[in-house]
Amino acid sequence: MVLGSHNSWSYLRPAKWYKRPFAFMARCQRVDIRTQYEMGVRCFDLRLRVNNDGNLYIAHGLCEYQYTIQGISSDLNWLDQKGDCYVRVLHEARYKWQYTEASRGSFGYICAIMVKEFPNIRFFGGQNLYNWELDFNFQEGKEEVDEPTVDEKHASVSKPRLLDDWWPWLYAWVHNEAIKITGTDKDILLVDYIDMP
């Protein structure tokens, strides 16, 4: 089993000032990528959105994070040098107005560049969050399809969905220890707040 962090880049600061007071609802991690790696994480969850303004963002739900393309590239380059990491890339377009032909094209273009530039990272995913269709096929051209299986144990998939869905840290604080001990029979286990026991 590979340990992964859900919404790995959500420790970043929201790009829009008026979303900063609500950042706690979208934050799923509080330590940076290198610290997550040092804590044993080998699968990272990257959510990308290209807005109508043509700018690339790391996003979670309605929250977009303040980060540059150079910052993303630097993180991926660091992980690429490690040579033992997975990165799940999802198109963070949840609503029809976000899911446009232009956003799909830009997402696919960015994914193709990442695969070429960071050959030691095992990329997978490629789905959008609007209808879960594949917007980029990371398996295309490979002789064998080798998509890892993922078990997500975090607040937004918990049942019943109570207050801890609004405060992911609360779910992690209560459940992470048991989740990590129990593990999963899937290839990858994704959790919130990887630094919580």
LUMMARLUM-740942 format. One line per field, with one value per residue (C-alpha): x, y, z; residue number from 1. Coordinates in Angstrom, 2 decimals. Layout:
REM residues N
X = X;...
Y = Y;...
Z = Z;...
num = NUM;...
END
This chain:
REM residues 197
X = 0.00;1.24;0.39;-1.05;-2.24;-5.65;-5.59;-1.87;-1.38;-4.32;-1.92;-1.35;-2.92;-6.17;-5.59;-8.66;-8.65;-12.38;-11.95;-9.19;-11.57;-13.11;-9.83;-10.31;-13.19;-11.05;-7.75;-6.88;-3.15;-1.12;2.45;4.23;5.07;8.61;7.44;4.66;7.29;9.47;6.43;6.12;3.75;4.49;1.25;0.26;-3.16;-2.90;-6.11;-5.75;-8.16;-7.82;-10.20;-11.93;-9.07;-6.72;-4.74;-3.75;-4.64;-4.31;-7.83;-10.17;-13.86;-14.41;-11.03;-8.10;-4.62;-1.88;0.92;2.86;3.50;7.14;6.15;4.23;7.12;9.63;7.60;7.18;10.87;11.78;9.41;10.72;14.25;13.04;11.88;9.36;6.24;2.75;0.83;-2.90;-3.92;-7.59;-9.30;-10.87;-13.91;-16.99;-19.63;-20.82;-19.55;-16.06;-16.10;-15.55;-13.87;-11.05;-10.51;-10.46;-7.94;-5.70;-5.87;-4.86;-2.02;-0.65;-0.88;1.01;3.79;4.03;4.37;7.16;9.02;8.81;9.31;10.13;6.73;3.95;1.04;-2.52;-6.09;-6.98;-10.70;-12.71;-14.90;-17.94;-18.90;-15.83;-15.03;-11.43;-10.03;-6.49;-5.46;-2.20;-2.33;-2.49;0.28;1.26;1.29;-0.37;-2.93;-1.53;-3.90;-3.44;-6.48;-7.20;-8.99;-9.97;-10.57;-11.14;-13.90;-15.50;-16.20;-17.20;-20.70;-22.66;-21.47;-21.59;-19.63;-16.34;-17.04;-16.80;-13.71;-11.54;-9.02;-11.70;-12.26;-8.49;-7.99;-10.64;-9.95;-6.40;-4.74;-7.25;-7.19;-3.40;-3.40;-6.19;-4.75;-6.41;-6.38;-6.08;-2.77;-3.00;-4.57;-5.38;-5.97;-6.40;-3.91;-1.14;0.77;-1.96;-1.42
Y = 0.00;3.47;6.35;9.39;12.85;14.03;17.51;17.66;21.33;22.65;23.94;26.93;30.35;31.02;33.34;35.47;37.56;37.06;33.26;33.33;33.39;30.16;28.40;25.97;24.34;23.58;22.86;19.18;19.46;21.89;20.90;21.39;18.72;18.06;17.65;15.31;13.23;13.13;11.85;8.87;10.18;8.72;9.64;13.26;14.55;17.52;19.35;21.75;24.34;26.67;29.60;31.66;34.15;31.44;31.21;27.91;27.32;24.58;24.34;22.51;23.16;26.89;27.70;28.50;28.67;31.23;29.40;29.86;27.47;27.66;26.56;23.55;22.72;22.99;20.60;18.10;18.33;17.56;14.56;13.43;13.33;11.06;8.56;6.75;8.90;8.79;11.96;11.76;14.70;15.69;18.44;20.52;21.55;20.68;22.84;23.22;26.81;25.60;22.62;24.19;23.01;25.48;24.21;20.57;21.43;23.35;20.59;17.96;20.14;20.66;16.93;16.07;18.50;17.03;13.46;14.58;16.79;14.50;10.93;9.44;10.33;7.83;10.06;8.76;10.03;12.56;12.71;15.87;16.39;17.52;14.18;12.03;11.48;11.16;14.49;13.14;9.50;8.90;5.25;6.01;4.41;2.03;-1.66;-2.56;-0.46;0.03;2.43;2.08;1.52;4.24;4.16;7.63;7.94;11.59;13.92;14.55;10.83;10.04;8.89;10.40;13.78;15.95;18.94;17.20;17.62;21.40;21.01;18.26;18.59;17.40;14.18;13.63;14.30;11.73;9.05;9.22;6.95;4.15;4.69;4.41;1.29;-0.41;0.58;-0.64;-3.50;-0.96;0.22;3.74;5.20;8.94;10.82;14.39;16.10;13.61;15.13;14.19;10.83
Z = 0.00;-0.96;1.37;-0.39;0.53;-0.64;-2.24;-1.62;-2.51;-0.46;2.22;-0.08;0.45;-1.47;-4.43;-3.81;-0.61;0.03;0.10;2.70;5.72;4.38;3.55;6.45;4.53;1.46;3.20;3.35;4.11;6.20;5.31;1.99;-0.59;0.63;4.23;3.08;1.26;4.39;6.30;3.95;1.28;-2.16;-3.94;-4.42;-5.50;-7.91;-8.86;-11.81;-13.19;-16.14;-15.69;-18.36;-17.98;-19.28;-16.05;-14.49;-10.84;-8.31;-6.92;-4.57;-5.03;-5.34;-3.82;-6.10;-4.64;-5.01;-6.79;-9.98;-12.84;-11.77;-8.25;-9.57;-11.89;-9.04;-6.86;-9.69;-10.60;-6.97;-6.94;-10.33;-8.93;-6.11;-8.72;-6.49;-6.63;-8.06;-8.90;-9.54;-11.71;-11.83;-13.80;-11.02;-13.05;-11.00;-12.67;-16.25;-16.42;-15.47;-17.81;-21.22;-24.40;-23.73;-20.17;-21.37;-24.08;-21.70;-19.09;-21.66;-22.94;-19.42;-18.65;-21.84;-20.87;-17.36;-18.70;-21.03;-18.54;-15.50;-16.78;-13.36;-11.88;-12.39;-13.40;-13.41;-13.25;-15.94;-15.09;-14.57;-11.51;-13.49;-15.03;-14.19;-17.86;-18.94;-20.18;-20.53;-20.84;-18.99;-20.13;-23.86;-25.85;-23.05;-23.80;-20.52;-18.69;-15.21;-13.46;-9.68;-7.48;-4.92;-1.56;-0.38;3.35;4.11;5.20;1.81;1.24;4.83;5.70;7.26;6.04;9.10;10.36;9.65;5.94;6.51;8.68;7.13;9.98;12.40;10.46;10.22;13.92;14.85;12.22;10.80;13.35;12.77;8.99;8.84;11.05;9.09;5.72;2.55;0.07;-2.77;-4.23;-2.76;0.38;0.22;3.48;4.69;7.02;6.57;9.49;12.00;13.72
num = 1;2;3;4;5;6;7;8;9;10;11;12;13;14;15;16;17;18;19;20;21;22;23;24;25;26;27;28;29;30;31;32;33;34;35;36;37;38;39;40;41;42;43;44;45;46;47;48;49;50;51;52;53;54;55;56;57;58;59;60;61;62;63;64;65;66;67;68;69;70;71;72;73;74;75;76;77;78;79;80;81;82;83;84;85;86;87;88;89;90;91;92;93;94;95;96;97;98;99;100;101;102;103;104;105;106;107;108;109;110;111;112;113;114;115;116;117;118;119;120;121;122;123;124;125;126;127;128;129;130;131;132;133;134;135;136;137;138;139;140;141;142;143;144;145;146;147;148;149;150;151;152;153;154;155;156;157;158;159;160;161;162;163;164;165;166;167;168;169;170;171;172;173;174;175;176;177;178;179;180;181;182;183;184;185;186;187;188;189;190;191;192;193;194;195;196;197
END
